[in-house]
Amino acid sequence: MKSLKVIYFVAVTICAIELLQFIFETSGIFYLIRDVISIPAEEPQKFSISAHYTADSNDTKFYKLLSKVNMIGYFLSLIGTFTSILLYKLEKRTRYIIGIGFFVASLIFSLITGPIWKHILELN
């Protein structure tokens, strides 16, 4: 039980740090929202008829969608790990297992599926 508790607190700490980085780093969500709010609206740009237009193939659109789904899953697993602290009414062992499960999911999203989708997107 002691080792499970230590693993849980390490997982929650790591996920809290990653969540803060995900939200507040210079390319994070907080700065994206701030930039969208602070940038004034521009007039629509006019494109010439002779402009070269390339559309993504359906495969590339699908891989981009999967990449976005992967990012959302990573974000939700970080939030799930961090909010497992709020499950104080559950048995401690169950709460620890839930938090560690979300932590493992965030590791899978960030270390396995994320690089796979990025590699497939680069190939296409």
C-alpha positions in Angstrom: 0.0 0.0 0.0 2.9 2.3 0.8 4.5 1.8 -2.7 1.1 2.4 -4.4 0.7 5.7 -2.4 4.2 6.8 -3.5 3.6 6.0 -7.1 0.2 7.8 -6.9 1.8 11.0 -5.5 4.6 11.0 -8.0 2.1 10.5 -10.9 -0.1 13.3 -9.6 2.9 15.6 -9.3 4.2 14.8 -12.8 0.7 15.3 -14.3 0.2 18.6 -12.4 3.5 19.9 -13.8 2.6 18.7 -17.3 -0.8 20.3 -17.1 0.6 23.6 -16.0 3.1 23.5 -18.9 0.3 22.5 -21.3 -1.8 25.4 -20.2 0.7 28.2 -19.4 3.7 27.7 -21.7 4.2 30.2 -24.5 2.5 27.9 -27.1 0.0 26.6 -24.5 -3.8 27.0 -24.3 -3.7 30.2 -22.1 -1.5 32.1 -24.6 -3.5 30.9 -27.6 -6.7 32.2 -26.0 -5.0 35.5 -25.0 -3.7 36.0 -28.5 -7.1 35.3 -30.0 -8.8 37.8 -27.7 -6.1 40.5 -28.0 -5.6 40.4 -31.8 -8.0 42.8 -33.6 -10.2 41.4 -36.4 -8.7 41.9 -39.8 -10.4 42.4 -43.1 -10.8 39.2 -45.1 -7.9 38.7 -47.5 -8.6 38.7 -51.2 -7.1 35.9 -53.2 -6.3 36.2 -56.8 -7.8 33.7 -59.2 -4.4 32.5 -60.2 -3.4 31.6 -56.6 -2.2 28.1 -56.2 -4.5 26.1 -54.0 -3.6 22.7 -52.6 -6.1 20.7 -50.5 -5.1 18.0 -48.1 -5.9 14.5 -49.2 -8.6 12.7 -47.2 -5.9 10.5 -45.5 -4.0 13.6 -44.3 -7.2 15.1 -42.9 -8.0 11.8 -41.1 -4.5 11.7 -39.6 -4.8 15.3 -38.5 -8.1 14.5 -36.9 -6.5 11.5 -35.1 -3.7 13.8 -33.9 -6.2 16.2 -32.5 -8.1 13.4 -30.8 -4.8 12.2 -29.3 -4.1 15.7 -27.9 -7.5 15.9 -26.4 -7.1 12.5 -24.9 -3.7 13.5 -23.4 -5.3 16.7 -21.9 -8.2 14.8 -20.4 -6.0 12.1 -18.9 -3.9 14.8 -17.3 -7.0 16.4 -15.8 -8.3 12.9 -14.8 -5.1 12.2 -12.9 -5.0 15.5 -11.2 -8.7 15.5 -10.2 -8.5 12.0 -8.8 -7.5 13.8 -5.6 -11.1 14.9 -5.4 -12.3 11.3 -5.0 -11.6 11.4 -1.3 -14.8 9.5 -0.5 -13.6 6.4 -2.3 -11.3 3.8 -0.7 -7.7 5.0 -0.9 -6.6 2.0 -2.9 -9.3 2.6 -5.5 -8.4 6.3 -5.7 -4.8 5.5 -6.2 -5.5 2.9 -8.9 -7.7 5.4 -10.8 -5.1 8.1 -10.6 -2.3 5.8 -11.7 -4.5 4.5 -14.5 -5.0 8.0 -15.9 -1.3 8.6 -15.5 -0.5 5.6 -17.6 -3.1 6.7 -20.2 -1.3 10.1 -20.4 2.0 8.4 -20.9 0.5 6.3 -23.7 -0.9 9.4 -25.4 2.3 11.4 -25.1 5.0 8.7 -25.6 3.4 6.2 -28.0 0.4 7.4 -30.0 1.5 11.0 -30.4 4.9 10.3 -32.1 3.2 7.6 -34.3 0.6 10.1 -35.6 3.3 12.8 -36.1 5.4 10.4 -38.1 2.5 9.3 -40.3 1.6 13.0 -40.9 5.1 13.7 -41.9 5.1 10.8 -44.4 1.9 12.1 -46.0 
